[in-house]
Amino acid sequence: MRLEKCWFCSSTVYPGHGIQFVRNDAKIFRFCRSKCHKNFKMKRNPRKVKWTKAYRRLHGKDMTQDSTFEFERKRNRPERYDRNVTENTLKAIKKIDKIRVDREERHIAKRFLRPMKGKKTKELREAVKELEQSIYLVPVPEKPPVTLPDKVPVPPKQSEENRMEE
């Protein structure tokens, strides 16, 4: 079973899914869904469309260089089947997958520590500055003393006969 990559968004295209487009020069483009195919037909650049993998990598949202990506590359050379090699490969795949997940988590954690860019950051800085300058205008809330009553009166239960009479 061969898993292809979508030309536009780089997601996995499973067998029997997606659309395949063959250009006049015999170049094959595979798309995972009609959304990618339509964007391709509209001649949109995947690096400028925010939800694609290319955009995320270009703008530092996803990891770009990592040794674990080397194992994902497509290889067209057939290999002779060897049970031991296959067993070791499957064990290695699990380890590599765990390593990649850990590295991605570290990458995401670093991203949140970096200062943000853009309009929102500027607005946030201005709001903090304004608050620091005029903090004296913000009233300090007075905390009333919190006391709980010692005993809460519980109304007596009415018997079923008394309820029926009412």
C-alpha positions as CSV (number, residue, x, y, z in Angstrom):
1,M,0.0,0.0,0.0
2,R,1.6,3.3,-1.1
3,L,0.7,6.5,0.7
4,E,1.1,9.6,-1.4
5,K,1.5,13.2,-0.3
6,C,-1.0,15.9,-1.4
7,W,0.8,18.3,-3.8
8,F,-0.9,21.3,-2.3
9,C,-1.2,20.8,1.5
10,S,1.3,17.9,2.0
11,S,-1.2,15.7,3.9
12,T,-1.3,12.0,3.3
13,V,-3.4,10.6,0.4
14,Y,-4.6,7.1,1.1
15,P,-5.3,4.6,-1.7
16,G,-8.6,5.2,-3.3
17,H,-8.9,8.7,-2.0
18,G,-8.3,12.1,-3.5
19,I,-7.9,13.4,-7.1
20,Q,-5.1,12.9,-9.5
21,F,-4.3,15.5,-12.1
22,V,-1.9,14.8,-15.0
23,R,-0.5,17.8,-16.9
24,N,0.3,17.8,-20.6
25,D,4.0,17.2,-19.8
26,A,3.0,14.0,-17.9
27,K,3.7,15.6,-14.5
28,I,1.3,14.0,-11.9
29,F,-0.3,16.0,-9.2
30,R,-2.1,14.3,-6.4
31,F,-4.6,16.1,-4.1
32,C,-6.2,14.8,-0.9
33,R,-9.5,16.6,-1.4
34,S,-11.3,19.0,-3.7
35,K,-10.3,22.0,-1.6
36,C,-6.6,21.4,-2.6
37,H,-7.5,20.7,-6.2
38,K,-9.6,23.9,-6.6
39,N,-6.8,26.0,-5.0
40,F,-4.3,24.4,-7.5
41,K,-6.6,25.2,-10.4
42,M,-6.9,28.8,-9.1
43,K,-3.1,28.9,-9.3
44,R,-2.7,29.7,-5.6
45,N,0.7,29.4,-4.1
46,P,0.7,26.8,-1.2
47,R,3.3,28.9,0.6
48,K,0.9,31.8,0.8
49,V,-2.2,29.8,1.9
50,K,-2.2,29.7,5.7
51,W,-3.5,26.2,6.3
52,T,-0.9,24.4,4.2
53,K,2.2,22.7,5.5
54,A,4.4,24.8,3.2
55,Y,3.1,28.0,4.9
56,R,3.5,26.6,8.4
57,R,7.1,25.6,7.7
58,L,8.0,28.8,5.9
59,H,6.7,30.9,8.8
60,G,8.3,28.9,11.6
61,K,5.1,27.2,12.8
62,D,6.3,23.6,12.1
63,M,9.7,22.0,12.3
64,T,11.6,22.3,9.0
65,Q,14.9,20.6,9.6
66,D,15.1,17.4,11.6
67,S,16.9,14.1,11.0
68,T,13.6,12.2,11.6
69,F,12.2,13.6,8.3
70,E,14.9,11.6,6.4
71,F,12.9,8.4,7.1
72,E,9.7,9.8,5.5
73,R,11.3,10.3,2.1
74,K,10.0,8.3,-0.8
75,R,12.3,5.5,-2.0
76,N,11.7,3.8,-5.3
77,R,14.4,1.2,-5.0
78,P,13.0,-2.2,-4.0
79,E,14.6,-4.0,-1.1
80,R,14.9,-7.8,-0.6
81,Y,12.7,-9.1,2.2
82,D,14.5,-10.2,5.3
83,R,12.5,-11.0,8.4
84,N,15.1,-9.8,10.9
85,V,15.6,-6.5,9.0
86,T,11.9,-6.0,8.9
87,E,11.5,-6.6,12.6
88,N,14.3,-4.2,13.4
89,T,12.9,-1.6,11.1
90,L,9.4,-1.8,12.7
91,K,11.0,-1.3,16.2
92,A,13.1,1.6,14.9
93,I,9.9,3.2,13.4
94,K,8.3,3.3,16.8
95,K,11.4,4.8,18.4
96,I,11.8,7.4,15.6
97,D,8.1,8.3,15.9
98,K,8.5,8.9,19.6
99,I,11.6,11.0,19.1
100,R,9.8,13.1,16.4
101,V,6.8,13.7,18.7
102,D,9.1,14.8,21.6
103,R,11.0,17.2,19.3
104,E,7.8,18.7,17.9
105,E,6.6,19.3,21.5
106,R,9.8,21.1,22.3
107,H,9.5,23.1,19.1
108,I,6.0,24.2,20.0
109,A,7.0,25.0,23.6
110,K,9.9,27.2,22.2
111,R,7.4,28.9,19.8
112,F,5.2,30.0,22.8
113,L,8.3,31.5,24.5
114,R,9.2,33.6,21.5
115,P,7.8,37.2,21.4
116,M,4.9,37.5,19.0
117,K,4.9,39.6,15.9
118,G,2.2,41.7,14.2
119,K,-0.7,43.8,15.1
120,K,-1.9,41.9,18.1
121,T,1.4,42.2,19.8
122,K,1.5,45.9,19.2
123,E,-2.0,46.3,20.6
124,L,-1.1,44.2,23.7
125,R,2.0,46.3,24.4
126,E,0.0,49.5,24.1
127,A,-2.6,48.2,26.5
128,V,0.0,47.2,29.0
129,K,1.7,50.6,28.7
130,E,-1.6,52.4,29.2
131,L,-2.5,50.3,32.2
132,E,0.9,51.0,33.8
133,Q,0.5,54.7,33.3
134,S,-3.0,54.9,34.7
135,I,-3.1,52.1,37.2
136,Y,-4.2,54.6,39.9
137,L,-7.5,55.0,38.2
138,V,-8.5,51.4,38.6
139,P,-10.5,51.0,41.9
140,V,-9.2,48.5,44.4
141,P,-12.1,46.1,45.1
142,E,-13.0,45.9,48.8
143,K,-13.2,42.3,50.0
144,P,-16.1,41.8,52.5
145,P,-15.2,39.4,55.3
146,V,-16.4,35.9,54.3
147,T,-18.2,34.3,57.2
148,L,-20.3,31.2,57.2
149,P,-23.3,30.8,59.5
150,D,-22.8,28.3,62.3
151,K,-26.1,26.5,61.7
152,V,-28.4,26.7,58.8
153,P,-32.1,26.3,59.8
154,V,-33.7,23.4,58.0
155,P,-37.5,23.5,57.6
156,P,-39.2,20.5,59.1
157,K,-40.4,17.8,56.7
158,Q,-44.1,17.5,56.2
159,S,-45.5,14.0,56.4
160,E,-47.3,12.6,53.4
161,E,-50.7,12.8,55.1
162,N,-50.3,16.5,55.7
163,R,-49.3,17.1,52.1
164,M,-52.3,15.2,50.8
165,E,-54.7,17.4,53.0
166,E,-53.3,20.6,51.6
